[in-house]
Amino acid sequence: MALFDLRGALAEGRCVLSSWLGLNDPVVQEAFLRAGFHAVTFDMQHGLLDTGSLRDGIALAVHLGKPALVRLPVADRALASRALDFGASAVIMPMIETVDDARAFVAVAKYPPLGQRSYGPTRAAELHGYDDRANYVGDARSQTLAFAMIETGRALASLEEILAIDGLDGVFVGPSDLSIALSGDGTLDPRGAANEAAIGRIVAAAEAHGKIAGIYAGTPEDVKRYRALGYRLVCVGSDFGVIAVGAQSLADASRA
């Protein structure tokens, strides 16, 4: 099955919709992969995935024609390279706050001269159909994507400098953490005025720098709002959330 062209769709300005998976059950993963999402994002920061289930989940995604993105654990630059070696099409690094943070991330996510990613894409080259693995390097440099998560006040203060870094393909907003950081008292308020202003500022800055803006959306209504603002990559909901809501809805309807 042909892989959806993630880079091409984003470059054309189309909105790419991704599911968000944190459970390690392959049957659950397959159900979301067969749904109408363009891509899948595996959450290694807060999800229940381990390295083995990530490896297998990426392979399943590629076989079903869906590019796999991976939200990494905080500061786990080693896993950035491994996820790409497993065949991921993009990696998302949480809690990037400074230019140095972003540069260190690019260093492990991109081959030279953009970064210092070590060569060893045995599984990635196989999954993506490279008979000559040497050809993978040049393609990966331009085709695999690196997103820095913007979710703190320090990150906002460094936003322009982060976006200017060569090799960083875009930024990805975590509305919940950003709202906690901007509230002043640790309040979770993703739809608060300060958060909404920051979300608008981030997408405008990304566009000005020719970079991709991505964001997590809790609901389909949020997807529509973020898409209207210009976000080109939107990850919505979660596998656990969908299952929990569906189970509760079934129970409520059955008792009525």
Backbone hydrogen bonds, N-H to C=O, Kabsch-Sander energy under -0.5 kcal/mol:
donor,donor_aa,acceptor,acceptor_aa,energy
4,F,65,G,-2.2
6,L,4,F,-1.5
9,A,5,D,-2.5
10,L,6,L,-2.2
11,A,7,R,-2.5
12,E,8,G,-1.7
13,G,10,L,-1.3
14,R,9,A,-2.1
16,V,14,R,-0.6
16,V,232,R,-3.6
17,L,15,C,-0.5
18,S,16,V,-0.5
18,S,234,V,-2.6
19,S,39,A,-1.9
21,L,41,T,-3.2
29,Q,25,D,-2.3
30,E,26,P,-2.5
31,A,27,V,-1.9
32,F,28,V,-1.7
33,L,29,Q,-2.4
34,R,30,E,-2.0
35,A,32,F,-0.7
38,H,17,L,-2.1
39,A,17,L,-1.4
40,V,67,P,-2.1
41,T,19,S,-1.8
42,F,69,L,-2.9
43,D,21,L,-3.1
43,D,41,T,-0.5
44,M,42,F,-0.9
44,M,71,R,-2.8
45,Q,71,R,-0.5
47,G,43,D,-0.7
48,L,22,G,-3.6
49,L,43,D,-0.5
54,L,50,D,-2.2
55,R,51,T,-2.5
56,D,52,G,-2.3
57,G,53,S,-2.2
58,I,54,L,-2.6
59,A,55,R,-1.8
60,L,56,D,-2.4
61,A,57,G,-2.3
62,V,58,I,-2.5
63,H,59,A,-2.5
64,L,60,L,-1.4
65,G,62,V,-1.7
66,K,61,A,-2.9
69,L,40,V,-3.0
70,V,90,A,-1.6
71,R,42,F,-2.8
72,L,70,V,-0.7
72,L,92,I,-2.6
75,A,94,P,-0.6
76,D,73,P,-1.9
77,R,75,A,-1.8
80,A,76,D,-0.9
81,S,77,R,-1.3
82,R,78,A,-1.7
83,A,79,L,-3.1
84,L,80,A,-1.7
85,D,81,S,-2.3
86,F,82,R,-2.0
87,G,83,A,-0.5
87,G,84,L,-1.0
88,A,83,A,-2.3
89,S,68,A,-2.9
90,A,68,A,-1.3
91,V,145,L,-2.3
92,I,70,V,-2.9
93,M,147,F,-2.7
96,I,149,M,-1.1
97,E,95,M,-0.6
102,A,98,T,-2.1
103,R,99,V,-2.7
104,A,100,D,-2.3
105,F,101,D,-1.8
106,V,102,A,-2.5
107,A,103,R,-2.1
108,V,104,A,-1.0
108,V,105,F,-0.7
109,A,105,F,-1.3
110,K,106,V,-1.8
114,L,111,Y,-1.2
115,G,111,Y,-1.0
116,Q,107,A,-3.6
117,R,110,K,-2.7
122,T,120,G,-1.0
124,A,85,D,-1.7
125,A,121,P,-3.2
126,E,122,T,-1.5
127,L,123,R,-2.9
128,H,124,A,-2.3
129,G,126,E,-1.2
130,Y,125,A,-3.1
131,D,129,G,-0.8
133,R,131,D,-0.7
135,N,132,D,-1.7
136,Y,133,R,-1.2
137,V,133,R,-0.6
137,V,134,A,-0.7
138,G,134,A,-0.6
139,D,135,N,-1.3
140,A,136,Y,-3.2
141,R,137,V,-2.0
142,S,138,G,-1.0
142,S,139,D,-0.6
143,Q,139,D,-3.2
144,T,140,A,-1.5
145,L,89,S,-2.3
147,F,91,V,-2.7
148,A,170,G,-2.0
149,M,93,M,-2.9
149,M,147,F,-0.5
150,I,172,F,-2.2
151,E,149,M,-0.7
156,L,152,T,-1.9
157,A,153,G,-2.0
158,S,154,R,-1.3
159,L,156,L,-1.2
162,I,158,S,-2.6
163,L,159,L,-2.6
164,A,160,E,-1.0
165,I,162,I,-1.5
168,L,165,I,-1.4
169,D,146,A,-1.4
169,D,167,G,-0.6
170,G,146,A,-1.4
171,V,212,I,-2.1
172,F,148,A,-2.2
173,V,214,G,-2.7
174,G,150,I,-1.0
178,L,174,G,-2.5
179,S,175,P,-2.3
180,I,176,S,-2.1
181,A,177,D,-2.4
182,L,178,L,-2.2
183,S,179,S,-1.4
184,G,180,I,-0.6
186,G,180,I,-0.7
189,D,187,T,-0.7
192,G,189,D,-2.3
196,E,192,G,-2.7
197,A,193,A,-2.3
198,A,194,A,-2.0
199,I,195,N,-2.7
200,G,196,E,-2.1
201,R,197,A,-2.2
202,I,198,A,-2.5
203,V,199,I,-1.7
204,A,200,G,-1.7
205,A,201,R,-2.3
206,A,202,I,-2.4
207,E,203,V,-2.1
208,A,204,A,-2.1
209,H,205,A,-1.6
210,G,207,E,-1.3
211,K,206,A,-3.1
212,I,169,D,-2.3
214,G,171,V,-2.8
214,G,212,I,-0.5
215,I,233,L,-2.0
216,Y,173,V,-1.6
217,A,235,C,-3.8
223,V,219,T,-1.9
224,K,220,P,-1.9
225,R,221,E,-1.9
226,Y,222,D,-2.8
227,R,223,V,-2.6
228,A,224,K,-2.0
229,L,225,R,-1.3
230,G,226,Y,-0.9
230,G,227,R,-0.7
231,Y,226,Y,-2.3
232,R,213,A,-1.8
233,L,213,A,-1.5
234,V,16,V,-2.7
235,C,215,I,-2.4
236,V,18,S,-2.3
237,G,217,A,-2.3
239,D,20,W,-1.7
242,V,238,S,-2.5
243,I,239,D,-2.3
244,A,240,F,-2.8
245,V,241,G,-2.6
246,G,242,V,-2.4
247,A,243,I,-2.6
248,Q,244,A,-2.3
249,S,245,V,-2.6
250,L,246,G,-2.2
251,A,247,A,-2.3
252,D,248,Q,-2.8
253,A,249,S,-2.6
254,S,250,L,-1.9
255,R,251,A,-1.5
256,A,252,D,-1.1
